[in-house]
Amino acid sequence: MQEKKPNVWKSVTLGVAVLLGVLVYAYGAEVTRVNLSELQSERRQESLVRVLRAIFRPDLIEYDQVLEPRVAPIYVPCPAGGLPGDMSVSQDGSHITVTPACGAPGDVVHVQGFNFAPNVEGPLRFVPGSDPENPVALGQLIANTDAQGNFSMDFTLPNRESEDVQYIRVTMRQNEGLPYFTQNARDTWDRIVETVFMALLATTIGTILAIPISFTAARNLMRPVRSPIASIALNILGWAAGIYLAYQLTLWIGDFTRSYVTVLPLALASAVLIPIIANLAIRWAIPVEDEVNPPLALRVTRGAVIFAVIVLGIYAFYALAGAMSSLGPQLAARFSGVAFLGNFLFRMGQILTLLVPTIAALLGGGALGGMLARIGQQATERLPNGAVKTMNLVLGGLVGAVIFGLLGSAAEWLYQIGNPVSTLWIPAAVGAAGGVLLALLTQPKDTLPVGTALYFVIRTILNALRSIEALVMAIVFVIAVGIGPFAGMMALALHTVVSLAKLYSEQVESIADGPMEAVQATGANRLQTIIYAVVPQIIPPYIAYTLYRWDINVRMSTIIGFVGGGGIGFLLQQNINLLNYRGASTQMVAIAIVVATLDYISSVVRERYT
Amino acid sequence: MLQIRNLTKVYDSGVVALDDVSFDIPDGQFLAVIGLSGSGKSTLLRCINRLIEPTSGQILWDGVDLVSLSPEEMRRMRRKIGMIFQHFNLVNRSRVLTNVLAGRLGYLNPAFSLINHFPKEDIQKAILQLERVGIADKANVRADELSGGQQQRVGIARALMQDPSILLADEPVASLDPVLAHSIMKYLELINQEDKVTVICSLHFLDLVHRYSDYVVALNQGKLVFEGGPKKINDAKFKEIYGKDAERVG
């Protein structure tokens, strides 16, 4: 008996679980309105068959057709005075006969055709009115000639009574010449090319951005990153100041040199010469060997040289962009066959002009942030506890105020509250209090798990963005950059960044720790450890995921046109809306071919690189 | 002279891996660290180059306390402490030469690692080290194409690239068959005797301990239970180190 007790309990639990399962699926069937009888209704089946048949006959090729219309007179109903005498049809060449030549609506007459081309077909119609060429015609029959070029079939007269003569018409259609692609097929080709390249650009841009992000979203790389408060605070302040200063500096350089970069020889010369000078200067300023404590004067000189190189480099980028922008259209005008290359050059020049300040701002933020963080680290290590505590209090308060002040400004921008006290000063005060509190509660030389914090922030952002479908993002980008493939490409690129960053970071998390440990043990710093121990391990999965993502992007870009994002989806949707299923079928076939081909290519590449 | 003073390591899980361990290692010694699996041998070795942060205690190297160094100072100090591992810990997909050059990273400016640049002298030096361990012909082969013994020799070459004063060897032969074990141990012996590198080597087999080491420390559950010359390990000592039920093999 004692053993049976749990068994009863088990059975009851199982019973309840089964009941719950039934409930869940019953409700599921209710809300999804499962209705198979609808499928069996005749009307639905007819439509389905029609659509399926259309889909299996993609509108791909066509022939020029010769039409051979032949008519025979008929009276509906039979005239009271008998048929008029002159009812004969020319018996030469192809012709049709109708017997009898009159009848009441609903009567069946026999139609025969003679001397047509063998094995052709064409519609057999009743032509109302007295004009044999009337485009309006009734009936749905298709006449097929036999091997002799004859046909014979029954035709039910429609309810179109008239005292005048009316006609039965057959229009035999015959293919002529070689087949050629339909307009629909050619449009499909254009759009599928657009689709593939949209996916390619989106994947490329997405991959480039996702790689660095993936490292910051990998727990095993981020968890060991700990810094003292002063270092974190100075890092954040350095980033903010660096971004602002570098952006302003770059814009200033851009303005200052605007008139020079349009002079093509000068721009070209700068774009070629400056990298050479910069290379030499960098070789001098960045020593190959890791030096322990170089003299201060040397450090300052090196810093100045690097700064000069950066300023020159920004100018060189502007010069390059200017050269490309002015060279591109000239090339496009001269060599019209490869005009797209000239246009590409022009476009890259424009993009470079736009991107230089942004990239410079990010690099400036990184450089200044890193430099100040190191100063903070060293100050924390060298100064006595009391001084460190004071430094932590001041910097913690300052950085808290800056962060919350910026957040408040963002809220002000979004919601337009228009009250600086509540959007700027109060948040700043709260942030300052928080920073001071943090500095008070921690020991002066404690390190905080800043890596883990950053990991969680980035993970959260990635997950939030990833949950928004690319289709929805496309709607936003259509608003931002207008209808067309560019909007679709941007939406796909953004979605690629966030989803690849997550997939990549999971790969980073699953690498073998041994090589990292070994490289770290040689005295390599964090950057070197990542490059020599992490990167080689993640190359195969990164390639695999990138190809997989390209595959997804091609599939996504086929429907992104539904919301105006360009690509083949636009055509597909148009054809479906016009009930042109044969046209839609062509697009579906094109998508299937592209996706299957890509799948094959990516499997081959993956095999080679793992 | 490396002096371990009251070294204690308690993991976050509460496991006491090292419990107040103190001993001295004179320069040029070949020290064997023995003990059961989980007795704290690996933790001890990793505390010395601070791949694992000790909970308390000191590690004095010529009077400098490694435990109190800042991360950056410790990084520079690690350049002089080579390490080889039971599972070799090579980067499998990289070439042998790249794996060996990695031993030089601590001496280079990190900016150059971004473009995978090594000075010519370092490349020559790497080939020299590979010649020394007898696999110069494999320099351009992927590391995972080598056999276990060859991989461990790459590990040794990588450690030698650091010009180390101390070589930490964490069960260097435990994944190799006995014939290979001796060939690897002979390289360690050579490095110890020719280059005057202090070798701290954790080992499983007592015959290897007798054959190669000058001095032995034994750990049991994180405690130092024996230190002395290898000859002093008799059966009674053996039971003390490995527990009453242990039987000697090899």
Contacts between the chains, C-beta under 8 A, distances in Angstrom:
chain1	res1	chain2	res2	distance
A	286	B	109	6.0
A	286	B	111	5.2
A	286	B	112	7.6
A	287	B	109	5.8
A	288	B	108	6.3
A	288	B	109	5.8
A	288	B	112	5.9
A	288	B	117	7.7
A	288	B	119	5.4
A	289	B	107	6.2
A	289	B	108	6.6
A	289	B	109	6.7
A	289	B	119	8.0
A	290	B	76	8.0
A	290	B	106	6.9
A	290	B	107	5.6
A	290	B	108	5.6
A	290	B	109	5.3
A	290	B	110	7.5
A	292	B	76	6.7
A	377	B	70	7.5
A	377	B	72	7.5
A	378	B	70	8.0
A	381	B	70	4.7
A	514	B	85	6.5
A	514	B	87	5.6
A	514	B	88	7.7
A	514	B	89	3.6
A	515	B	89	5.3
A	515	B	90	6.6
A	515	B	91	4.5
A	515	B	92	7.7
A	517	B	51	5.9
A	517	B	85	7.5
A	517	B	89	6.1
A	518	B	83	7.0
A	518	B	85	6.2
A	518	B	89	3.8
A	518	B	90	7.4
A	518	B	102	7.7
A	518	B	155	7.5
A	518	B	158	7.3
A	519	B	91	7.6
A	519	B	102	5.3
A	519	B	105	6.8
A	520	B	51	6.6
A	520	B	78	7.8
A	521	B	49	5.7
A	521	B	51	6.0
A	521	B	78	6.2
A	521	B	81	7.4
A	521	B	82	7.8
A	521	B	83	4.3
A	521	B	168	7.9
A	522	B	78	6.8
A	522	B	79	7.0
A	522	B	82	7.6
A	522	B	83	7.9
A	522	B	102	6.1
A	522	B	103	5.0
A	522	B	104	7.6
A	522	B	105	5.6
A	522	B	106	5.4
A	522	B	158	7.0
A	522	B	159	7.8
A	522	B	161	7.6
A	522	B	162	5.7
A	523	B	75	5.4
A	523	B	76	6.5
A	523	B	77	7.7
A	523	B	78	3.9
A	523	B	79	3.7
A	523	B	105	6.8
A	523	B	106	2.4
A	523	B	107	7.5
A	523	B	162	6.9
A	524	B	75	7.9
A	524	B	102	7.0
A	524	B	105	3.7
A	524	B	106	5.7
A	524	B	113	7.9
A	525	B	75	6.0
A	525	B	105	7.9
A	525	B	110	5.3
A	527	B	110	4.9
A	527	B	113	6.4
A	527	B	114	7.5
A	528	B	105	4.6
A	528	B	108	7.8
A	528	B	110	5.4
A	528	B	113	4.6
A	531	B	113	5.1
A	531	B	114	6.8
A	531	B	116	7.5
A	532	B	91	6.7
A	532	B	94	7.5
A	532	B	98	7.4
A	532	B	102	5.0
A	532	B	105	6.5
A	532	B	113	7.0
A	533	B	91	5.7
A	533	B	102	7.7
A	536	B	91	4.9
A	536	B	92	7.8
A	536	B	93	4.5
A	536	B	94	4.8
A	537	B	91	6.8
A	537	B	92	7.6
A	537	B	93	6.5
A	539	B	93	6.8
A	540	B	93	7.6
